[in-house]
Amino acid sequence: MGIGGSIFLIALGAILAFAVEADMGWLNLAVVGWVLMLAGVAGLLTTLYFWNSRRRVVAAPVREERVVAADQVVPVQDDRVVREYREVRRPGPPA
């Protein structure tokens, strides 16, 4: 409905409830005015609730970026390529 429509219903309902003194027979304009005012207040509260819930801040989780090197770096000593060799020994008797 929006804020403008809600305020319009509240104003129209107040005019019908308090300012108009017409006798329609089967239709009581004061009751119609109060119903329109309540509908306008309900629409205004609903609109404000949805506007308020839209403005909440959402924290995005931090992503870890992994940098992967495309080329492996090979150390060079005296114009010779040196390859690293690592041996991992487990504790205990040799197999």
C-alpha positions in Angstrom: 0.0 0.0 0.0 2.8 2.4 0.9 3.0 5.4 3.2 1.0 7.7 0.9 -1.9 5.4 0.5 -2.0 4.7 4.3 -2.1 8.4 5.1 -4.8 8.9 2.5 -7.0 6.2 4.1 -6.4 7.7 7.6 -7.4 11.2 6.4 -10.4 9.9 4.5 -11.5 7.9 7.5 -11.1 10.8 9.8 -13.2 13.0 7.5 -16.0 10.4 7.4 -15.9 9.7 11.1 -15.7 13.2 12.5 -16.7 15.8 9.8 -19.6 14.2 7.8 -23.0 14.1 9.4 -25.1 12.5 6.7 -27.8 9.9 7.3 -27.5 7.1 4.8 -30.0 4.9 6.5 -28.4 1.4 6.4 -24.8 2.7 6.2 -23.2 4.4 9.2 -20.5 6.7 7.9 -18.8 7.0 11.3 -18.2 3.3 11.3 -16.9 3.4 7.8 -14.5 6.2 8.8 -13.2 4.2 11.7 -12.7 1.1 9.6 -10.8 3.2 7.0 -8.6 4.8 9.7 -7.8 1.4 11.2 -6.9 0.0 7.7 -4.7 3.0 7.1 -2.9 2.6 10.4 -2.4 -1.2 9.7 -1.0 -0.4 6.2 1.3 2.2 7.6 2.7 -0.1 10.3 3.1 -2.9 7.8 4.9 -0.6 5.4 7.2 0.7 8.1 8.0 -2.8 9.3 9.0 -4.0 5.8 11.1 -0.8 5.2 12.9 -1.4 8.5 13.6 -5.0 7.8 15.1 -4.2 4.4 17.8 -1.9 5.9 19.4 -4.6 8.0 23.1 -5.1 7.4 24.2 -8.5 6.4 27.8 -9.5 7.2 29.3 -11.6 4.5 31.7 -14.4 5.7 35.4 -13.7 5.0 36.8 -15.9 2.3 40.3 -17.0 2.3 42.1 -16.7 -0.9 44.8 -19.1 -1.8 47.5 -18.1 -4.2 48.8 -20.9 -6.3 52.1 -20.3 -8.1 51.9 -21.4 -11.7 55.7 -22.1 -12.0 57.7 -23.9 -9.4 60.8 -22.1 -8.3 63.9 -24.1 -8.7 67.0 -22.8 -6.9 70.1 -22.3 -9.0 73.7 -22.5 -7.6 76.7 -21.7 -9.8 74.6 -22.1 -13.0 73.5 -25.6 -11.9 69.9 -26.5 -11.1 69.7 -27.8 -7.5 66.8 -29.9 -6.6 65.8 -30.3 -3.0 65.4 -33.7 -1.6 63.8 -34.2 1.8 63.6 -37.5 3.5 61.0 -38.0 6.2 61.7 -40.7 8.7 59.2 -42.1 11.1 60.2 -42.9 14.6 60.7 -46.5 15.3 62.8 -49.4 14.0 63.6 -49.4 10.3 61.3 -51.5 8.1 
